[in-house]
Amino acid sequence: MPHKRTSIHLRLYPLLARAVDEGVACGIRRAYKHLNIEPPEGLHEHVEREVLNSLCEVIDFDVLEAQD
């Protein structure tokens, strides 16, 4: 029996935001793993915001999600 082709519609911004959040958290944990200090307060949020801002400069999310 042949498989029916289906399509998936992804909400790209939430997907990228989750991946960036997880990547930033992992990077900060690794960077501070062997140090005896805590990361500066707000470091995660600042890095995450700047990465997402950079992505928004090259990806037009409104156009991509309007095509759905």
ROKEGU-26328 format. One line per field, with one value per atom (N, C-alpha, C, O): x, y, z; atom name; residue in three letters; residue number from 0. Coordinates in nm, 4 decimals, always signed. Example, Ala and Ser with C-alpha at 12.3 -4.5 7.8 and 13.67 -1.06 7.14 Angstrom:
BEGIN
xx <- (+1.3190  +1.2300  +1.3200  +1.4236  +1.2850  +1.3670  +1.2900  +1.3409) .
yy <- (-0.5690  -0.4500  -0.3300  -0.3319  -0.2250  -0.1060  +0.0030  +0.1138) .
zz <- (+0.7800  +0.7800  +0.7800  +0.8465  +0.7080  +0.7140  +0.7870  +0.8039) .
atom <- (N  CA  C  O  N  CA  C  O) .
type <- (Ala  Ala  Ala  Ala  Ser  Ser  Ser  Ser) .
seq <- (0  0  0  0  1  1  1  1) .
This chain:
BEGIN
xx <- (+0.0844  +0.0000  +0.0890  +0.1726  +0.0721  +0.1566  +0.1252  +0.0127  +0.2287  +0.2121  +0.1519  +0.1872  +0.0619  +0.0015  +0.0978  +0.1486  +0.1233  +0.2106  +0.1325  +0.0220  +0.1909  +0.1303  +0.2307  +0.3500  +0.1827  +0.2736  +0.2632  +0.1591  +0.3727  +0.3812  +0.3998  +0.4791  +0.3285  +0.3449  +0.4046  +0.3436  +0.5248  +0.5938  +0.5782  +0.5817  +0.5611  +0.5677  +0.7152  +0.7665  +0.7823  +0.9273  +0.9826  +1.0800  +0.9234  +0.9800  +0.9793  +1.0833  +0.8682  +0.8736  +0.9733  +1.0371  +0.9863  +1.0820  +1.2250  +1.3025  +1.2595  +1.3930  +1.4165  +1.5257  +1.3149  +1.3295  +1.3596  +1.4424  +1.2941  +1.3201  +1.4619  +1.5321  +1.5040  +1.6385  +1.7448  +1.8455  +1.7234  +1.8180  +1.8215  +1.9296  +1.7067  +1.7001  +1.7790  +1.8588  +1.7567  +1.8261  +1.9762  +2.0570  +2.0133  +2.1545  +2.2275  +2.3406  +2.1635  +2.2237  +2.2411  +2.3461  +2.1395  +2.1487  +2.2636  +2.3391  +2.2771  +2.3850  +2.5212  +2.6137  +2.5336  +2.6597  +2.7014  +2.8188  +2.6067  +2.6380  +2.6783  +2.7735  +2.6064  +2.6444  +2.7867  +2.8648  +2.8199  +2.9551  +3.0602  +3.1670  +3.0297  +3.1263  +3.1559  +3.2684  +3.0576  +3.0734  +3.0883  +3.0890  +3.1001  +3.1023  +3.2140  +3.1909  +3.3325  +3.4474  +3.4895  +3.5961  +3.4081  +3.4376  +3.3655  +3.2648  +3.4154  +3.3517  +3.2626  +3.2405  +3.2114  +3.1221  +2.9959  +2.9951  +2.8924  +2.7662  +2.7713  +2.8383  +2.7016  +2.6944  +2.6271  +2.5421  +2.6646  +2.6004  +2.4487  +2.3994  +2.3778  +2.2315  +2.1908  +2.2434  +2.0999  +2.0487  +2.1317  +2.0964  +2.2406  +2.3262  +2.2485  +2.2550  +2.1755  +2.0996  +2.0013  +1.9955  +1.9253  +1.8235  +1.8873  +1.8356  +1.9998  +2.0660  +2.1181  +2.0951  +2.1870  +2.2414  +2.1280  +2.1339  +2.0251  +1.9110  +1.8457  +1.8152  +1.8244  +1.7607  +1.8450  +1.7911  +1.9775  +2.0635  +2.0704  +2.0746  +2.0714  +2.0720  +1.9405  +1.9411  +1.8288  +1.6995  +1.6877  +1.6308  +1.7409  +1.7409  +1.8201  +1.7779  +1.9344  +2.0148  +1.9400  +1.9457  +1.8702  +1.7907  +1.6781  +1.6478  +1.6164  +1.5058  +1.5527  +1.4726  +1.6820  +1.7348  +1.7444  +1.7456  +1.7512  +1.7694  +1.6515  +1.6476  +1.5553  +1.4374  +1.3128  +1.2963  +1.2257  +1.0992  +0.9921  +0.9297  +0.9713  +0.8786  +0.7354  +0.6599  +0.6962  +0.5581  +0.5260  +0.4178  +0.6167  +0.5933  +0.5864  +0.5005  +0.6758  +0.6775  +0.5497  +0.4946  +0.5025  +0.3832  +0.2562  +0.1549  +0.2577  +0.1409  +0.1164  +0.0049  +0.2197  +0.2060  +0.1299  +0.0865  +0.1134  +0.0464  -0.0992  -0.1689) .
yy <- (-0.1181  +0.0000  +0.1244  +0.1402  +0.2119  +0.3316  +0.4291  +0.4378  +0.5006  +0.5993  +0.7265  +0.7702  +0.7844  +0.9100  +1.0226  +1.0269  +1.1127  +1.2263  +1.3310  +1.3696  +1.3751  +1.4813  +1.5935  +1.5751  +1.7073  +1.8199  +1.8678  +1.8567  +1.9203  +1.9750  +2.1249  +2.1720  +2.1980  +2.3425  +2.3763  +2.3538  +2.4305  +2.4650  +2.6132  +2.6973  +2.6430  +2.7820  +2.8071  +2.7704  +2.8698  +2.8792  +2.9580  +2.9149  +3.0722  +3.1539  +3.0793  +3.0755  +3.0200  +2.9457  +2.8297  +2.7998  +2.7655  +2.6560  +2.7066  +2.6483  +2.8150  +2.8724  +2.9285  +2.9144  +2.9917  +3.0478  +2.9383  +2.9574  +2.8250  +2.7134  +2.6607  +2.6351  +2.6445  +2.5943  +2.6914  +2.6485  +2.8201  +2.9205  +2.9174  +2.9215  +2.9102  +2.9051  +2.7858  +2.8000  +2.6697  +2.5491  +2.5571  +2.5141  +2.6113  +2.6249  +2.7229  +2.6973  +2.8347  +2.9331  +2.8736  +2.8904  +2.8046  +2.7420  +2.6419  +2.6388  +2.5611  +2.4618  +2.5308  +2.4901  +2.6335  +2.7054  +2.7714  +2.7677  +2.8315  +2.8963  +2.7920  +2.8126  +2.6801  +2.5729  +2.5254  +2.5079  +2.5048  +2.4587  +2.5640  +2.5313  +2.6896  +2.7961  +2.8133  +2.8468  +2.7912  +2.8129  +2.6831  +2.6851  +2.5711  +2.4400  +2.4262  +2.3761  +2.4690  +2.4483  +2.5756  +2.5793  +2.6784  +2.8020  +2.8000  +2.7312  +2.8725  +2.8791  +3.0011  +3.0508  +3.0490  +3.1647  +3.1341  +3.0474  +3.2049  +3.1934  +3.2865  +3.3897  +3.2514  +3.3433  +3.4737  +3.4731  +3.5845  +3.7123  +3.7051  +3.6387  +3.7734  +3.7767  +3.8382  +3.9422  +3.7755  +3.8259  +3.7863  +3.8220  +3.7136  +3.6746  +3.5917  +3.6184  +3.4914  +3.4034  +3.4849  +3.4695  +3.5704  +3.6486  +3.7431  +3.7609  +3.8034  +3.8969  +3.8249  +3.8705  +3.7145  +3.6400  +3.5880  +3.5984  +3.5322  +3.4803  +3.5907  +3.5698  +3.7067  +3.8184  +3.8624  +3.8873  +3.8720  +3.9170  +3.8153  +3.8537  +3.6874  +3.5845  +3.5905  +3.5867  +3.5999  +3.6074  +3.7355  +3.7335  +3.8467  +3.9714  +3.9541  +4.0013  +3.8869  +3.8634  +3.7756  +3.8000  +3.6737  +3.5891  +3.6683  +3.6481  +3.7581  +3.8380  +3.9331  +3.9769  +3.9654  +4.0509  +3.9777  +4.0416  +3.8459  +3.7707  +3.6812  +3.6253  +3.6667  +3.5828  +3.6684  +3.7350  +3.6668  +3.7387  +3.6395  +3.5731  +3.6298  +3.5314  +3.5568  +3.4619  +3.6836  +3.7144  +3.6560  +3.6006  +3.6672  +3.6146  +3.4630  +3.4036  +3.3995  +3.2537  +3.1982  +3.0995  +3.2604  +3.2105  +3.2462  +3.1784  +3.3500  +3.3886  +3.2899  +3.2812  +3.2158  +3.1198  +2.9943  +2.9166  +2.9737  +2.8519  +2.8464  +2.7507) .
zz <- (+0.0000  +0.0000  +0.0000  +0.0889  -0.0976  -0.1051  +0.0091  +0.0583  +0.0478  +0.1532  +0.0964  -0.0131  +0.1713  +0.1310  +0.1671  +0.2792  +0.0746  +0.1017  +0.1789  +0.1408  +0.2855  +0.3652  +0.3789  +0.3547  +0.4170  +0.4369  +0.5809  +0.6457  +0.6274  +0.7628  +0.7508  +0.6693  +0.8302  +0.8358  +0.9716  +1.0761  +0.9671  +1.0907  +1.1207  +1.0309  +1.2473  +1.2913  +1.3196  +1.4253  +1.2243  +1.2246  +1.3424  +1.4040  +1.3755  +1.4833  +1.6168  +1.6827  +1.6602  +1.7869  +1.7840  +1.8849  +1.6701  +1.6570  +1.6756  +1.7515  +1.6063  +1.6195  +1.7596  +1.8146  +1.8173  +1.9520  +2.0533  +2.1424  +2.0408  +2.1323  +2.1143  +2.2121  +1.9884  +1.9613  +2.0128  +2.0691  +1.9942  +2.0437  +2.1956  +2.2546  +2.2596  +2.4058  +2.4593  +2.5520  +2.4015  +2.4463  +2.4183  +2.5006  +2.3037  +2.2691  +2.3591  +2.4006  +2.3893  +2.4791  +2.6183  +2.6803  +2.6673  +2.8001  +2.8048  +2.9019  +2.7016  +2.6952  +2.6906  +2.7608  +2.6095  +2.5970  +2.7271  +2.7637  +2.7969  +2.9244  +3.0278  +3.1030  +3.0319  +3.1261  +3.1003  +3.1938  +2.9740  +2.9397  +2.9741  +3.0260  +2.9453  +2.9696  +3.1185  +3.1555  +3.2031  +3.3469  +3.4254  +3.5484  +3.3562  +3.4208  +3.5234  +3.6334  +3.4896  +3.5777  +3.6506  +3.7121  +3.6442  +3.7153  +3.8495  +3.8659  +3.9408  +4.0728  +4.0868  +4.1972  +3.9743  +3.9772  +3.8977  +3.8103  +3.9290  +3.8557  +3.7346  +3.7390  +3.6268  +3.5120  +3.5554  +3.6445  +3.4931  +3.5272  +3.5077  +3.4165  +3.5935  +3.5841  +3.4504  +3.4108  +3.3834  +3.2564  +3.1352  +3.0228  +3.1550  +3.0428  +2.9410  +2.8210  +2.9884  +2.8983  +2.8144  +2.6924  +2.8793  +2.8078  +2.7063  +2.5961  +2.7441  +2.6531  +2.5286  +2.4165  +2.5474  +2.4334  +2.3453  +2.2228  +2.4081  +2.3322  +2.2487  +2.1313  +2.3084  +2.2378  +2.1180  +2.0102  +2.1363  +2.0277  +1.9134  +1.7965  +1.9463  +1.8413  +1.7632  +1.6402  +1.8339  +1.7649  +1.6824  +1.5733  +1.7333  +1.6556  +1.5266  +1.4210  +1.5345  +1.4143  +1.3142  +1.1937  +1.3638  +1.2745  +1.2090  +1.0914  +1.2848  +1.2302  +1.1205  +1.0379  +1.1192  +1.0132  +0.8799  +0.7747  +0.8824  +0.7576  +0.7222  +0.6126  +0.8128  +0.7865  +0.8033  +0.9054  +0.7044  +0.7126  +0.7571  +0.6742  +0.8872  +0.9431  +0.8993  +0.8781  +0.8853  +0.8459  +0.7089  +0.6893  +0.6155  +0.4813  +0.4844  +0.4193  +0.5593  +0.5652  +0.6286  +0.5799  +0.7362  +0.8031  +0.7279  +0.7449  +0.6456  +0.5666  +0.4526  +0.4012  +0.4130  +0.3032  +0.3464  +0.2613  +0.4753  +0.5246  +0.4848  +0.5185) .
atom <- (N  CA  C  O  N  CA  C  O  N  CA  C  O  N  CA  C  O  N  CA  C  O  N  CA  C  O  N  CA  C  O  N  CA  C  O  N  CA  C  O  N  CA  C  O  N  CA  C  O  N  CA  C  O  N  CA  C  O  N  CA  C  O  N  CA  C  O  N  CA  C  O  N  CA  C  O  N  CA  C  O  N  CA  C  O  N  CA  C  O  N  CA  C  O  N  CA  C  O  N  CA  C  O  N  CA  C  O  N  CA  C  O  N  CA  C  O  N  CA  C  O  N  CA  C  O  N  CA  C  O  N  CA  C  O  N  CA  C  O  N  CA  C  O  N  CA  C  O  N  CA  C  O  N  CA  C  O  N  CA  C  O  N  CA  C  O  N  CA  C  O  N  CA  C  O  N  CA  C  O  N  CA  C  O  N  CA  C  O  N  CA  C  O  N  CA  C  O  N  CA  C  O  N  CA  C  O  N  CA  C  O  N  CA  C  O  N  CA  C  O  N  CA  C  O  N  CA  C  O  N  CA  C  O  N  CA  C  O  N  CA  C  O  N  CA  C  O  N  CA  C  O  N  CA  C  O  N  CA  C  O  N  CA  C  O  N  CA  C  O  N  CA  C  O  N  CA  C  O  N  CA  C  O  N  CA  C  O  N  CA  C  O  N  CA  C  O  N  CA  C  O  N  CA  C  O) .
type <- (Met  Met  Met  Met  Pro  Pro  Pro  Pro  His  His  His  His  Lys  Lys  Lys  Lys  Arg  Arg  Arg  Arg  Thr  Thr  Thr  Thr  Ser  Ser  Ser  Ser  Ile  Ile  Ile  Ile  His  His  His  His  Leu  Leu  Leu  Leu  Arg  Arg  Arg  Arg  Leu  Leu  Leu  Leu  Tyr  Tyr  Tyr  Tyr  Pro  Pro  Pro  Pro  Leu  Leu  Leu  Leu  Leu  Leu  Leu  Leu  Ala  Ala  Ala  Ala  Arg  Arg  Arg  Arg  Ala  Ala  Ala  Ala  Val  Val  Val  Val  Asp  Asp  Asp  Asp  Glu  Glu  Glu  Glu  Gly  Gly  Gly  Gly  Val  Val  Val  Val  Ala  Ala  Ala  Ala  Cys  Cys  Cys  Cys  Gly  Gly  Gly  Gly  Ile  Ile  Ile  Ile  Arg  Arg  Arg  Arg  Arg  Arg  Arg  Arg  Ala  Ala  Ala  Ala  Tyr  Tyr  Tyr  Tyr  Lys  Lys  Lys  Lys  His  His  His  His  Leu  Leu  Leu  Leu  Asn  Asn  Asn  Asn  Ile  Ile  Ile  Ile  Glu  Glu  Glu  Glu  Pro  Pro  Pro  Pro  Pro  Pro  Pro  Pro  Glu  Glu  Glu  Glu  Gly  Gly  Gly  Gly  Leu  Leu  Leu  Leu  His  His  His  His  Glu  Glu  Glu  Glu  His  His  His  His  Val  Val  Val  Val  Glu  Glu  Glu  Glu  Arg  Arg  Arg  Arg  Glu  Glu  Glu  Glu  Val  Val  Val  Val  Leu  Leu  Leu  Leu  Asn  Asn  Asn  Asn  Ser  Ser  Ser  Ser  Leu  Leu  Leu  Leu  Cys  Cys  Cys  Cys  Glu  Glu  Glu  Glu  Val  Val  Val  Val  Ile  Ile  Ile  Ile  Asp  Asp  Asp  Asp  Phe  Phe  Phe  Phe  Asp  Asp  Asp  Asp  Val  Val  Val  Val  Leu  Leu  Leu  Leu  Glu  Glu  Glu  Glu  Ala  Ala  Ala  Ala  Gln  Gln  Gln  Gln  Asp  Asp  Asp  Asp) .
seq <- (0  0  0  0  1  1  1  1  2  2  2  2  3  3  3  3  4  4  4  4  5  5  5  5  6  6  6  6  7  7  7  7  8  8  8  8  9  9  9  9  10  10  10  10  11  11  11  11  12  12  12  12  13  13  13  13  14  14  14  14  15  15  15  15  16  16  16  16  17  17  17  17  18  18  18  18  19  19  19  19  20  20  20  20  21  21  21  21  22  22  22  22  23  23  23  23  24  24  24  24  25  25  25  25  26  26  26  26  27  27  27  27  28  28  28  28  29  29  29  29  30  30  30  30  31  31  31  31  32  32  32  32  33  33  33  33  34  34  34  34  35  35  35  35  36  36  36  36  37  37  37  37  38  38  38  38  39  39  39  39  40  40  40  40  41  41  41  41  42  42  42  42  43  43  43  43  44  44  44  44  45  45  45  45  46  46  46  46  47  47  47  47  48  48  48  48  49  49  49  49  50  50  50  50  51  51  51  51  52  52  52  52  53  53  53  53  54  54  54  54  55  55  55  55  56  56  56  56  57  57  57  57  58  58  58  58  59  59  59  59  60  60  60  60  61  61  61  61  62  62  62  62  63  63  63  63  64  64  64  64  65  65  65  65  66  66  66  66  67  67  67  67) .
